[in-house]
Each structure stands twice: as C-alpha cells, then as structure tokens.
Amino acid sequence: MEGATVSLVSVGQDTGLRRFFGNPMGGIIGAVASVVSLVLAIVFYLQSQRYPELVYLARPVPVVLAQPGGALQVQFKGQTLASDVVALQIALGNQGRAPIRKEHILEPLEIRISSPVSALDAKVPKQSRDVVRLQAEDAAELYRHGRVPLTFSILEQGDGGTIQIIYPGVRNIAPQVTGTIEGQSSLRNLGAKPKSPLSPQDDHPIRILLTINRPASVCDV
C-alpha cells in the first residue's frame, strides 16, 4: 500500500510539470527570465568596465610673451628677466568611466617641466565645472625646480581643465604630469607618439581635450 501511494504522488508531480510547461504562460515566464538574466549580465559587465583614466596634453607650440631686448620687458620679484618668457598650456582631463576624487590620489600630481627651467607662475584659466576645483598650488620651492603641484576635488568622465605655466628660458620643452591614481597604472600623455595606430576609442579623449580652450564646457564634444 505504501508503494502504491508513492507511485501516485510521482504520477501527480509528473502531470503537474507537463501541465506547467505545456501552458503558454510557462513559456512566457521562461522567456522573460532569460531576458532579465541577459540584461543583468550586461549591466554587471558594464559595471566592471568602470575605471578612471587621467590623461593630459601639452599645447604643441608655447606662446612667447616677451623676448630679451624687445619692447615688452618682464620683471620678476623686482628683477628684469634676460631671457624669453614663455607661456605653456597643459590640458588635463578624465576620459574614464569612473570618477576620480581627491582621495583617489595616491601620490601627488605634479607638472614637471625640463630642468633647469623654473616656473614663475601657474594658474588654471579654464575648467569644465566649478565643482572640479582644479588648482595649481602655490609652491615657490617646487617652482624653482620646475615642478607645479596640482589638486582637484573631483573629475568625472569628460571633466578637466587647462593649466597655464609661465617660465623663462627655452621654448621647446616636454612637460610631464606625474603622480599615481587609484585604479590606474600610469597617466597617459596624448601628445606622445602612439606605438600603434589610434583605435576609435582613442579619438574621443583627444576631442575632449582640444575643446578645452573654447568658451563651452570641456564636456562639449
């Protein structure tokens, strides 16, 4: 009798499963579950692709503000400079999907110009948004060694700014931005010669940074 009871339950369960899968609603539920699983997989993949990427680009030709013996003379701390006075602009921005906050800076950010060139002054004439708070810190001792420290509050994707450095001496220098950002192995110089042809993804950050001197936002692509 006990064996017959087990057999009847088994037959009932089998009939219920056949009835469920034979019902059109069961097929709809299965299809919806598949779509939801696919969407979740895509979302999780995109979330995993969120990373910061701080990039910079120096203006190809620095602007000479004054020359020795010219009509315009520049004095610094009461002394007339006897060399070219050059203005160099460097664009800095985040092209990554993940925002970069000040607490993500593991090693201080600095612009370093070729030694023995000293920086006379540095400022940020343009930035994408006020909340970025990009600043060139006033550090006379570092300036004497051609180092300009940078700070900011946050750089979301497309955020950035222009740093202008005034210095005496040679016109053609190769400035570098140094520092360490959490989640990024190294900072990328967009002005460096690529080892391979640019991919379609590389075109986007270049266009972002080249719009930085326009009245519009750096985000305006």
N, C-alpha and C positions, 0 to 999 in steps of 0.2 A: 504493500500500500504506500509505503514511504517512497519507493522508487517511482511509482506512478505519479505521485504529487510533484516530484522534481521534474519529470518529463513534461507535465502540463505547464509548469512555470516557464520552462525553457521554450516551449512552443509559443507561449503567450508573448515572451520577450521578442522572439524572432518575428512574430507577426507585427508587433508594435514598431520594430525597426523598419520592416518593409513598408509599413503604412506611412512612417515619417518620411523616408527617402522617396516614396512614390508620390508624396504630396508636393505639388508645385511650390508651395510656400517653403518647404525644406530646401529646395534648390535655390530659391531667392536668398534665404538666410546664409547658405553656404557661399553664394557669390558675393554678398555684402561683406562677409567675414574675410574673404580673400582680398577684396578691395581695401578694406581697413588695414589688413596686415601689410599690403603693399605700400599704402600711404605712410604708415608708421615706420616702415623700413626706410623710405625715402627721407622722412623727417629726421630720423636718427642719423642717417648718413650725412645729411646737410649739417646737422649739429656738430658732427665730428670734424667737419671741414672748416670750422670757425677757428681762425688763427690770426695773430697780428702780423703785420709786415710794414715796418717803418722803412721808408725809402727817402732818398734825397737827391737833389740835382742842382749843381752849381751853374750859374749863368755862364755861357761859353766865353763871353768877352767882358771882362771887368771894365767899369767906367772910370776913366782918369779924371779926377776932379780938379787937379792943379798940377803944374809942372814947374821945375826949377827955372827961374828967370822969366816966368810968364807974368801976365798982368795980375793974375789971382795968386795971392800968397796965403798959405795956411799956417797958422800958429797953433802949437800945442803946448799948453802949460807955459805960455809966455815965450816960447822959442819958435822961430820960423823954421819950417821943415825944408831941408835942402834936397828933397827927392820927390819923385812922383807921389801924389796922394790918390789912392785908388779905392773905389767902392765896389765891393764884391757882394753879390746876392746869391743866397742858397735857399732853395725851396725844400721844405721838409713836410712829409705827409704820411698818413697811414692808408695803405691800399688793401690791408687785410680785412677779413670779415669780423674779427674780434676787436673790441675797443682796447685801447692802451691807456691805462690810468697811471698817475704818478707813482702809485705803489708798485706798479709792474716794472719800474726802472731798477734793475739790479745793480748796475754800475752807471755812474753819472754820464749824461750825454754831453759831449763837447764837440765844437767845431775846431778842427786843428788846421791851421794854415802853415805853409812851409817855413821852417826855421831858416834864418834868424829873423823872419818877419814878425813884427809886433802889431797887435791890434790897438788902434787908437780909440775906437768906439764901436759899439754894436747895439742894434735895436731891431725891433720887429715891426716893420711898417704895415704889414698886412697879415691877417689870419682869417680862416674860414668863418669862425664864430667866436663871439666874445667868451663863451664858456670854455674854449680851448685854453685860454690864458697862457699862450706861448710867450716866453720871456728869454731874453739874453741877459744873464745875470751880470751885474757889475762886479768884476773881479780883476782889479788892477794888476795883481801879481801874475795871474794866469794870462792876462792880456799881453804882458811883456814877453811871454814865451809863445805867443801866437795861439793861445787856447781860449775859446769862448764857451763857457758853460751854458747849457740850455735847460729850461724847466717848462713843464706844462701840466695842466690839470687832467685833461682827457683828450684823446684823439680817437674819434670813431671813424668808421670807414669813409674815406673822402675828405676828412678833416686835415688841415695843415696850415702852413704859414710861410712867410718869407723872412729870412734873417739877413740884414744888411750889415756888413763889416767894413769899417774904414781903416785902411792901413797904409803906411808909407813903404815904398820900395818897388820891387819887381811887379810887373803886370800879370805875367803868366804863372800862376801857381795852381796847385792841385789840392784844394782843401778836402778834408775828410771829416765825416761825422763818426765819432766813436762812442761806445757805450754798449750796454747789454740790456736787452728787453726780455722779460719773461715770456717763454714760448717761441722765441725767435733766435735762431742760431747766430745770425750776423745781420748787420744793417746793409742794405743794398744801395749802391750808387748807380743811379740810372744813367749817369754820364759815362760810365765805364764801358769799354768795348765788349760787347757780348761774345761769349765763346761759340755761340751758335746763333742762327737766325732767330729773330724775335718771334715768339709764338703770339697768337691772337690775344692771350691774356696779358702779355707784356705791353700791349698798346694802350690799355686802359690807364695805368698809373702815369704814363708819360703825358697823356692828355690832361689828366687831373692837375699835374704839377705845372704844366705850361699855361694853365688858365689862372694861375695864382696872382699874376700881375694885372689882371683885369679888374674892373670895379666890382664884378659879380663875385659870388662865393666860389671858393675852391672846389666846391661840390658841383658847380655848374658845368657839366660835360656836354 
